[in-house]
Structure formats: structure tokens, C-alpha cells
Amino acid sequence: MYRRIRNTRKGPIQLEIKSLLALNGGQFTPEENFNEKSPFWVLNIPSEEIAQGIMKRTVCAKSLFELWGQGRTHEDLQASLNSYPMENMALEFLPFQGKVNLKNPENVFCLLEDYGSDPNSIPEEPVHIYFGRWIADGQRELIRSYSVKKRHFIGNTSMDAGLSFIMANHCKVKANDLVFDPFVGTGSLLVACSHFGSYVCGTDIDYNTIHGIGKASRKDQKWRGPDENIRANLRQYGAEKSYIDVLVSDASKTIWRPRELFDAIITDPPYGIRESTRKTGSQKEIIKPAEECGENHVPVSMAYHLSDIFTDLLNFAAKHLVMGGRLVYWLPVYRPEYSEEIIPKHPCLKLISNCEQTLSSHTARRLITMEKLKEFEEKDELAHLTDSKLSPYQGHNSFREKYFSGITKKIAKEEANNTKNKD
């Protein structure tokens, strides 16, 4: 059965649709001449029930149609419609006859014309034409209703609502799953997962963020209010029952029992740009024992290199994900030096997807999706030291310097141009 998906957000859409198909018992089977860059996709979906299940969650696909005919011209389209099986049509024949009910129609039909994806070179005639019965729209309204601008509790790096829902779909989270974010921040990813009925929890090293105190991130607000916290965010969207808890904890020092706990791990680690990369510890040889510290003691912190962050994250996922569970996270990269070989790897985790979001002309971040396919063994924790294929990419550690060096060069170039224009 053909279903027409109208694609509006390129990049992560293919994995989102694949993940949602898998959740609903289907497989990703595109047509022979499938073009991922096209705004129109034609897929084989086994049933309308599965199609409806996809559209109840996707924020990438705009609309879905049962495809009745297609062609490069209107004549081709008519020939295609004439060959469509009569028993599959919602109406018994074409052209349509009878009264049209625009207020409460039983069926909605659409003629879709594809004029390509280049707004600077639009042809006079469409390059392809489709006709079909409307099935459902996607969940694009979630991006508006869950907008960070309207959210009760936000921070400097709160994740965009659209990206949060894409990550949740990549993770294949569903009702009653247990989802964990080790760099939880203000909980944007937990909010998205709770919308789909998952139970959520997280940790962060920032005491003020976890407890919702200190300076506010909003322009017209100096200090955070008494009820600005992650629980309040879930309460805002009617999902407080999904909230387990969030803890102040260092991601480099696990606090969890050595067992499989989580159905999914979803996170956006700090890159050292707007949020610092820190862990508890000191360069000093002698550190005051924890038992000698008071209740309000703030531990000494030190730099947490990005290569160590991702090594620890992958080891944590390998230990604590259930078999088949997914890890979804963002990886910052310096574009001139990027290649797929620098993506962190682990013997227990399979790379499912790798999508780019451009940040600037020289920097980007990759949305990485991995799935646990092997039980964790003690030797796997140090695999990055013994296997060259699994060695961490040290270049991540200089991402901050390269990010700001690019900005400095850009400012210097603009100043030089301005000086030249004045002369």
C-alpha cells in the first residue's frame, strides 16, 4: 500500500520515519527511485493503522496521503489514475460525482505539484504531480505548543522543542519506558519524552540548575522564581506523573548500580561554549575526604575534556541500557576536520544514524543515534585504549578554541572590510 509523506525537515527525517515504522510494526521500504532530498517521499506502508501511528508522533513529516496516481505531466497522472485498482479507491469511480461536503467530508483529496527544492530556480511547470487521499497530518503543532519561549523554566542551552521531539523519536521512546538524561540541564529532552508517556529522570553537575535557583536566563528577569524547576516544566504540560526525579551528580562518576536500567538515554552534553565542561576533582595530589565536608560543601571541579565526556557516555550507555535500547546525543565537530572516523565507537553499541546540524561556516554538531546490541563486559570499558578503531577523537577537546577562533577571524575580516570601505 502506498502512502505519501510530505517531508518538511531534511536530515534526521529518514531515521525518525524508520524509528516510528519500527515502533508500529513496519519497515522502511521506499520506491525504486527514492530521493531523500526531495520534499515528497513515496513509501510502502503495510496498513493505514501503521500510517496513522507514524503521523501521531512525527514532527518532520507534514502530511501523509494514500497515493492514487502520479506522473511528470497531467496526462501521465490521468493515465496513472486510470490504472489504479478500483477496489482500493474510497470512491467507486473517477471523475467524482455527487455533492461536495466541505464542512464534514468523509474523504479529502489533494493534488500535489512538485516544483523542486531550489527557491532560486523554480520551473514554470511542475517536475512531478501526485494525487491521493489525505490520511493524516504530522505533529508540527507540538513545536509551537512546546516552544521554549512559553516554557516555565529555561536556561541558556535549553533544547529547541522540534529537535527535542526528533531526538525522542530517534530513541523510539514509548509509554512506560524509563528514559535518562545524564546532562539534563533544564530538562527539555525529558519534557519531549514525557509527552509520549515515558518516565523520565536525569542528573547534572550544576546545583543551581537542578534546584532552579540563581540568575534567570530570561531577558527581563534577574533571578529565578520559587517554582522554576524541571518538575514545574512537566507540570506545565500535564506530565508531572512521568517525573521520577533529577539529581546533582557528576557524569564522570557513576552513582548507579551495575545493571541495565534504562530503555533510552537521550542527552546534549556541554561543548564548553555557553556551558562549561566540568567534573569534580582537582589537579592537587591531596584532596579533602568527602566525609569531612559539610552538607553545603561545593566540590572542587576541574576541566572535563570532550573526548572523556563521550568515552564515559558510551561506557555508561553500554552498562545501563537494556538490550536494544538507544543512546541519542549531540556531538560537536569542527567541519574542516570532520570525517565519519571521528565518531566515538563502542563494542556494545551500533551506530544507527549520524545527521548534521550546521552551527556556523566552520562548526556543526552531529545528532548521533546508537543502539545496544551486545551485553557489557569488563574488558569493554577500556576497549578505546586497546583497539585503534575505538580510540576517542582528541580533536573534540579543542572544539571551544576552534569555535572562537573562527568568530575572531570573522570579526577581524568584517573590521578590515569596513576600514577598506571607509578609505
Secondary structure as a PSIPRED ss2 file (coil, helix, strand):
# PSIPRED VFORMAT (PSIPRED V4.0)

   1 M C   1.000  0.000  0.000
   2 Y E   0.000  0.000  1.000
   3 R E   0.000  0.000  1.000
   4 R E   0.000  0.000  1.000
   5 I E   0.000  0.000  1.000
   6 R E   0.000  0.000  1.000
   7 N E   0.000  0.000  1.000
   8 T C   1.000  0.000  0.000
   9 R C   1.000  0.000  0.000
  10 K C   1.000  0.000  0.000
  11 G C   1.000  0.000  0.000
  12 P C   1.000  0.000  0.000
  13 I H   0.000  1.000  0.000
  14 Q H   0.000  1.000  0.000
  15 L H   0.000  1.000  0.000
  16 E H   0.000  1.000  0.000
  17 I H   0.000  1.000  0.000
  18 K H   0.000  1.000  0.000
  19 S H   0.000  1.000  0.000
  20 L H   0.000  1.000  0.000
  21 L H   0.000  1.000  0.000
  22 A H   0.000  1.000  0.000
  23 L H   0.000  1.000  0.000
  24 N C   1.000  0.000  0.000
  25 G C   1.000  0.000  0.000
  26 G C   1.000  0.000  0.000
  27 Q C   1.000  0.000  0.000
  28 F C   1.000  0.000  0.000
  29 T C   1.000  0.000  0.000
  30 P E   0.000  0.000  1.000
  31 E C   1.000  0.000  0.000
  32 E C   1.000  0.000  0.000
  33 N C   1.000  0.000  0.000
  34 F C   1.000  0.000  0.000
  35 N C   1.000  0.000  0.000
  36 E C   1.000  0.000  0.000
  37 K C   1.000  0.000  0.000
  38 S C   1.000  0.000  0.000
  39 P C   1.000  0.000  0.000
  40 F E   0.000  0.000  1.000
  41 W E   0.000  0.000  1.000
  42 V E   0.000  0.000  1.000
  43 L E   0.000  0.000  1.000
  44 N E   0.000  0.000  1.000
  45 I C   1.000  0.000  0.000
  46 P C   1.000  0.000  0.000
  47 S C   1.000  0.000  0.000
  48 E H   0.000  1.000  0.000
  49 E H   0.000  1.000  0.000
  50 I H   0.000  1.000  0.000
  51 A H   0.000  1.000  0.000
  52 Q H   0.000  1.000  0.000
  53 G H   0.000  1.000  0.000
  54 I H   0.000  1.000  0.000
  55 M H   0.000  1.000  0.000
  56 K C   1.000  0.000  0.000
  57 R C   1.000  0.000  0.000
  58 T C   1.000  0.000  0.000
  59 V C   1.000  0.000  0.000
  60 C C   1.000  0.000  0.000
  61 A E   0.000  0.000  1.000
  62 K E   0.000  0.000  1.000
  63 S E   0.000  0.000  1.000
  64 L E   0.000  0.000  1.000
  65 F E   0.000  0.000  1.000
  66 E E   0.000  0.000  1.000
  67 L E   0.000  0.000  1.000
  68 W E   0.000  0.000  1.000
  69 G E   0.000  0.000  1.000
  70 Q E   0.000  0.000  1.000
  71 G E   0.000  0.000  1.000
  72 R C   1.000  0.000  0.000
  73 T C   1.000  0.000  0.000
  74 H H   0.000  1.000  0.000
  75 E H   0.000  1.000  0.000
  76 D H   0.000  1.000  0.000
  77 L H   0.000  1.000  0.000
  78 Q H   0.000  1.000  0.000
  79 A H   0.000  1.000  0.000
  80 S H   0.000  1.000  0.000
  81 L H   0.000  1.000  0.000
  82 N H   0.000  1.000  0.000
  83 S C   1.000  0.000  0.000
  84 Y C   1.000  0.000  0.000
  85 P C   1.000  0.000  0.000
  86 M H   0.000  1.000  0.000
  87 E H   0.000  1.000  0.000
  88 N H   0.000  1.000  0.000
  89 M C   1.000  0.000  0.000
  90 A C   1.000  0.000  0.000
  91 L C   1.000  0.000  0.000
  92 E C   1.000  0.000  0.000
  93 F C   1.000  0.000  0.000
  94 L C   1.000  0.000  0.000
  95 P C   1.000  0.000  0.000
  96 F C   1.000  0.000  0.000
  97 Q C   1.000  0.000  0.000
  98 G C   1.000  0.000  0.000
  99 K C   1.000  0.000  0.000
 100 V C   1.000  0.000  0.000
 101 N C   1.000  0.000  0.000
 102 L C   1.000  0.000  0.000
 103 K C   1.000  0.000  0.000
 104 N C   1.000  0.000  0.000
 105 P C   1.000  0.000  0.000
 106 E C   1.000  0.000  0.000
 107 N C   1.000  0.000  0.000
 108 V C   1.000  0.000  0.000
 109 F E   0.000  0.000  1.000
 110 C E   0.000  0.000  1.000
 111 L E   0.000  0.000  1.000
 112 L E   0.000  0.000  1.000
 113 E E   0.000  0.000  1.000
 114 D E   0.000  0.000  1.000
 115 Y C   1.000  0.000  0.000
 116 G C   1.000  0.000  0.000
 117 S C   1.000  0.000  0.000
 118 D C   1.000  0.000  0.000
 119 P C   1.000  0.000  0.000
 120 N C   1.000  0.000  0.000
 121 S C   1.000  0.000  0.000
 122 I C   1.000  0.000  0.000
 123 P C   1.000  0.000  0.000
 124 E C   1.000  0.000  0.000
 125 E C   1.000  0.000  0.000
 126 P C   1.000  0.000  0.000
 127 V C   1.000  0.000  0.000
 128 H E   0.000  0.000  1.000
 129 I E   0.000  0.000  1.000
 130 Y E   0.000  0.000  1.000
 131 F E   0.000  0.000  1.000
 132 G E   0.000  0.000  1.000
 133 R E   0.000  0.000  1.000
 134 W E   0.000  0.000  1.000
 135 I E   0.000  0.000  1.000
 136 A E   0.000  0.000  1.000
 137 D E   0.000  0.000  1.000
 138 G C   1.000  0.000  0.000
 139 Q C   1.000  0.000  0.000
 140 R C   1.000  0.000  0.000
 141 E H   0.000  1.000  0.000
 142 L H   0.000  1.000  0.000
 143 I H   0.000  1.000  0.000
 144 R H   0.000  1.000  0.000
 145 S H   0.000  1.000  0.000
 146 Y C   1.000  0.000  0.000
 147 S C   1.000  0.000  0.000
 148 V H   0.000  1.000  0.000
 149 K H   0.000  1.000  0.000
 150 K H   0.000  1.000  0.000
 151 R C   1.000  0.000  0.000
 152 H C   1.000  0.000  0.000
 153 F C   1.000  0.000  0.000
 154 I C   1.000  0.000  0.000
 155 G C   1.000  0.000  0.000
 156 N C   1.000  0.000  0.000
 157 T C   1.000  0.000  0.000
 158 S C   1.000  0.000  0.000
 159 M C   1.000  0.000  0.000
 160 D C   1.000  0.000  0.000
 161 A H   0.000  1.000  0.000
 162 G H   0.000  1.000  0.000
 163 L H   0.000  1.000  0.000
 164 S H   0.000  1.000  0.000
 165 F H   0.000  1.000  0.000
 166 I H   0.000  1.000  0.000
 167 M H   0.000  1.000  0.000
 168 A H   0.000  1.000  0.000
 169 N H   0.000  1.000  0.000
 170 H H   0.000  1.000  0.000
 171 C C   1.000  0.000  0.000
 172 K C   1.000  0.000  0.000
 173 V C   1.000  0.000  0.000
 174 K C   1.000  0.000  0.000
 175 A C   1.000  0.000  0.000
 176 N C   1.000  0.000  0.000
 177 D C   1.000  0.000  0.000
 178 L E   0.000  0.000  1.000
 179 V E   0.000  0.000  1.000
 180 F E   0.000  0.000  1.000
 181 D E   0.000  0.000  1.000
 182 P C   1.000  0.000  0.000
 183 F C   1.000  0.000  0.000
 184 V C   1.000  0.000  0.000
 185 G C   1.000  0.000  0.000
 186 T C   1.000  0.000  0.000
 187 G C   1.000  0.000  0.000
 188 S H   0.000  1.000  0.000
 189 L H   0.000  1.000  0.000
 190 L H   0.000  1.000  0.000
 191 V H   0.000  1.000  0.000
 192 A H   0.000  1.000  0.000
 193 C H   0.000  1.000  0.000
 194 S H   0.000  1.000  0.000
 195 H H   0.000  1.000  0.000
 196 F C   1.000  0.000  0.000
 197 G C   1.000  0.000  0.000
 198 S C   1.000  0.000  0.000
 199 Y E   0.000  0.000  1.000
 200 V E   0.000  0.000  1.000
 201 C E   0.000  0.000  1.000
 202 G E   0.000  0.000  1.000
 203 T E   0.000  0.000  1.000
 204 D E   0.000  0.000  1.000
 205 I C   1.000  0.000  0.000
 206 D C   1.000  0.000  0.000
 207 Y H   0.000  1.000  0.000
 208 N H   0.000  1.000  0.000
 209 T H   0.000  1.000  0.000
 210 I H   0.000  1.000  0.000
 211 H H   0.000  1.000  0.000
 212 G C   1.000  0.000  0.000
 213 I C   1.000  0.000  0.000
 214 G C   1.000  0.000  0.000
 215 K E   0.000  0.000  1.000
 216 A C   1.000  0.000  0.000
 217 S C   1.000  0.000  0.000
 218 R C   1.000  0.000  0.000
 219 K C   1.000  0.000  0.000
 220 D C   1.000  0.000  0.000
 221 Q C   1.000  0.000  0.000
 222 K C   1.000  0.000  0.000
 223 W E   0.000  0.000  1.000
 224 R C   1.000  0.000  0.000
 225 G C   1.000  0.000  0.000
 226 P C   1.000  0.000  0.000
 227 D C   1.000  0.000  0.000
 228 E C   1.000  0.000  0.000
 229 N C   1.000  0.000  0.000
 230 I H   0.000  1.000  0.000
 231 R H   0.000  1.000  0.000
 232 A H   0.000  1.000  0.000
 233 N H   0.000  1.000  0.000
 234 L H   0.000  1.000  0.000
 235 R H   0.000  1.000  0.000
 236 Q H   0.000  1.000  0.000
 237 Y C   1.000  0.000  0.000
 238 G C   1.000  0.000  0.000
 239 A C   1.000  0.000  0.000
 240 E H   0.000  1.000  0.000
 241 K H   0.000  1.000  0.000
 242 S H   0.000  1.000  0.000
 243 Y E   0.000  0.000  1.000
 244 I E   0.000  0.000  1.000
 245 D E   0.000  0.000  1.000
 246 V E   0.000  0.000  1.000
 247 L E   0.000  0.000  1.000
 248 V E   0.000  0.000  1.000
 249 S C   1.000  0.000  0.000
 250 D C   1.000  0.000  0.000
 251 A C   1.000  0.000  0.000
 252 S C   1.000  0.000  0.000
 253 K C   1.000  0.000  0.000
 254 T C   1.000  0.000  0.000
 255 I C   1.000  0.000  0.000
 256 W C   1.000  0.000  0.000
 257 R C   1.000  0.000  0.000
 258 P C   1.000  0.000  0.000
 259 R C   1.000  0.000  0.000
 260 E C   1.000  0.000  0.000
 261 L C   1.000  0.000  0.000
 262 F E   0.000  0.000  1.000
 263 D E   0.000  0.000  1.000
 264 A E   0.000  0.000  1.000
 265 I E   0.000  0.000  1.000
 266 I E   0.000  0.000  1.000
 267 T E   0.000  0.000  1.000
 268 D C   1.000  0.000  0.000
 269 P C   1.000  0.000  0.000
 270 P C   1.000  0.000  0.000
 271 Y C   1.000  0.000  0.000
 272 G C   1.000  0.000  0.000
 273 I C   1.000  0.000  0.000
 274 R C   1.000  0.000  0.000
 275 E C   1.000  0.000  0.000
 276 S C   1.000  0.000  0.000
 277 T C   1.000  0.000  0.000
 278 R E   0.000  0.000  1.000
 279 K E   0.000  0.000  1.000
 280 T E   0.000  0.000  1.000
 281 G C   1.000  0.000  0.000
 282 S C   1.000  0.000  0.000
 283 Q C   1.000  0.000  0.000
 284 K C   1.000  0.000  0.000
 285 E C   1.000  0.000  0.000
 286 I C   1.000  0.000  0.000
 287 I C   1.000  0.000  0.000
 288 K C   1.000  0.000  0.000
 289 P C   1.000  0.000  0.000
 290 A H   0.000  1.000  0.000
 291 E H   0.000  1.000  0.000
 292 E H   0.000  1.000  0.000
 293 C C   1.000  0.000  0.000
 294 G C   1.000  0.000  0.000
 295 E C   1.000  0.000  0.000
 296 N C   1.000  0.000  0.000
 297 H C   1.000  0.000  0.000
 298 V C   1.000  0.000  0.000
 299 P C   1.000  0.000  0.000
 300 V C   1.000  0.000  0.000
 301 S E   0.000  0.000  1.000
 302 M E   0.000  0.000  1.000
 303 A E   0.000  0.000  1.000
 304 Y C   1.000  0.000  0.000
 305 H C   1.000  0.000  0.000
 306 L H   0.000  1.000  0.000
 307 S H   0.000  1.000  0.000
 308 D H   0.000  1.000  0.000
 309 I H   0.000  1.000  0.000
 310 F H   0.000  1.000  0.000
 311 T H   0.000  1.000  0.000
 312 D H   0.000  1.000  0.000
 313 L H   0.000  1.000  0.000
 314 L H   0.000  1.000  0.000
 315 N H   0.000  1.000  0.000
 316 F H   0.000  1.000  0.000
 317 A H   0.000  1.000  0.000
 318 A H   0.000  1.000  0.000
 319 K H   0.000  1.000  0.000
 320 H H   0.000  1.000  0.000
 321 L E   0.000  0.000  1.000
 322 V E   0.000  0.000  1.000
 323 M E   0.000  0.000  1.000
 324 G E   0.000  0.000  1.000
 325 G E   0.000  0.000  1.000
 326 R E   0.000  0.000  1.000
 327 L E   0.000  0.000  1.000
 328 V E   0.000  0.000  1.000
 329 Y E   0.000  0.000  1.000
 330 W E   0.000  0.000  1.000
 331 L E   0.000  0.000  1.000
 332 P E   0.000  0.000  1.000
 333 V E   0.000  0.000  1.000
 334 Y E   0.000  0.000  1.000
 335 R H   0.000  1.000  0.000
 336 P H   0.000  1.000  0.000
 337 E H   0.000  1.000  0.000
 338 Y C   1.000  0.000  0.000
 339 S C   1.000  0.000  0.000
 340 E H   0.000  1.000  0.000
 341 E H   0.000  1.000  0.000
 342 I H   0.000  1.000  0.000
 343 I C   1.000  0.000  0.000
 344 P C   1.000  0.000  0.000
 345 K C   1.000  0.000  0.000
 346 H E   0.000  0.000  1.000
 347 P C   1.000  0.000  0.000
 348 C C   1.000  0.000  0.000
 349 L E   0.000  0.000  1.000
 350 K E   0.000  0.000  1.000
 351 L E   0.000  0.000  1.000
 352 I E   0.000  0.000  1.000
 353 S E   0.000  0.000  1.000
 354 N E   0.000  0.000  1.000
 355 C E   0.000  0.000  1.000
 356 E E   0.000  0.000  1.000
 357 Q E   0.000  0.000  1.000
 358 T E   0.000  0.000  1.000
 359 L C   1.000  0.000  0.000
 360 S C   1.000  0.000  0.000
 361 S C   1.000  0.000  0.000
 362 H C   1.000  0.000  0.000
 363 T E   0.000  0.000  1.000
 364 A E   0.000  0.000  1.000
 365 R E   0.000  0.000  1.000
 366 R E   0.000  0.000  1.000
 367 L E   0.000  0.000  1.000
 368 I E   0.000  0.000  1.000
 369 T E   0.000  0.000  1.000
 370 M E   0.000  0.000  1.000
 371 E E   0.000  0.000  1.000
 372 K E   0.000  0.000  1.000
 373 L C   1.000  0.000  0.000
 374 K C   1.000  0.000  0.000
 375 E C   1.000  0.000  0.000
 376 F C   1.000  0.000  0.000
 377 E C   1.000  0.000  0.000
 378 E H   0.000  1.000  0.000
 379 K H   0.000  1.000  0.000
 380 D H   0.000  1.000  0.000
 381 E H   0.000  1.000  0.000
 382 L H   0.000  1.000  0.000
 383 A H   0.000  1.000  0.000
 384 H H   0.000  1.000  0.000
 385 L H   0.000  1.000  0.000
 386 T H   0.000  1.000  0.000
 387 D C   1.000  0.000  0.000
 388 S H   0.000  1.000  0.000
 389 K H   0.000  1.000  0.000
 390 L H   0.000  1.000  0.000
 391 S C   1.000  0.000  0.000
 392 P C   1.000  0.000  0.000
 393 Y C   1.000  0.000  0.000
 394 Q H   0.000  1.000  0.000
 395 G H   0.000  1.000  0.000
 396 H H   0.000  1.000  0.000
 397 N H   0.000  1.000  0.000
 398 S H   0.000  1.000  0.000
 399 F H   0.000  1.000  0.000
 400 R H   0.000  1.000  0.000
 401 E H   0.000  1.000  0.000
 402 K H   0.000  1.000  0.000
 403 Y H   0.000  1.000  0.000
 404 F H   0.000  1.000  0.000
 405 S H   0.000  1.000  0.000
 406 G H   0.000  1.000  0.000
 407 I H   0.000  1.000  0.000
 408 T H   0.000  1.000  0.000
 409 K H   0.000  1.000  0.000
 410 K H   0.000  1.000  0.000
 411 I H   0.000  1.000  0.000
 412 A H   0.000  1.000  0.000
 413 K H   0.000  1.000  0.000
 414 E H   0.000  1.000  0.000
 415 E H   0.000  1.000  0.000
 416 A H   0.000  1.000  0.000
 417 N H   0.000  1.000  0.000
 418 N H   0.000  1.000  0.000
 419 T H   0.000  1.000  0.000
 420 K H   0.000  1.000  0.000
 421 N H   0.000  1.000  0.000
 422 K H   0.000  1.000  0.000
 423 D C   1.000  0.000  0.000
